[in-house]
Amino acid sequence: MRKNRSSWLLILFVITGIILGSLIGRFFGTAVPFLNYGPEHLGLNNVEIDLGVIYFQISLLFKINVTGLIGLLLALIIFNRL
């Protein structure tokens, strides 16, 4: 029987896993360059919305590396085992 788990808890686990994995990758990336491997930036760059009265300029960029993806996978595994 599955426990009732909140989707907010999943989001918290995923964000924490990605952040901790990326920090570990940056820390050990100088010694092991493979850990810092990944695309330069991924996401939306300079999306502009002009509504006449209000003007929005939005950028949402992610820098993902190998250890960030490993952290994401570990967070999902831990969440599924709860």
Stockholm file with secondary structure:
# STOCKHOLM 1.0

chainA/1-82         MRKNRSSWLLILFVITGIILGSLIGRFFGTAVPFLNYGPEHLGLNNVEIDLGVIYFQISLLFKINVTGLIGLLLALIIFNRL
#=GR chainA/1-82 SS CCCCCCHHHHHHHHHHHHHHHHHHHHHHTTTCGGGGCSCSCEEEEEEEEECSSCEEEEEEEECCCHHHHHHHHHHHHHHHHC
#=GC SS_cons        CCCCCCHHHHHHHHHHHHHHHHHHHHHHTTTCGGGGCSCSCEEEEEEEEECSSCEEEEEEEECCCHHHHHHHHHHHHHHHHC
//
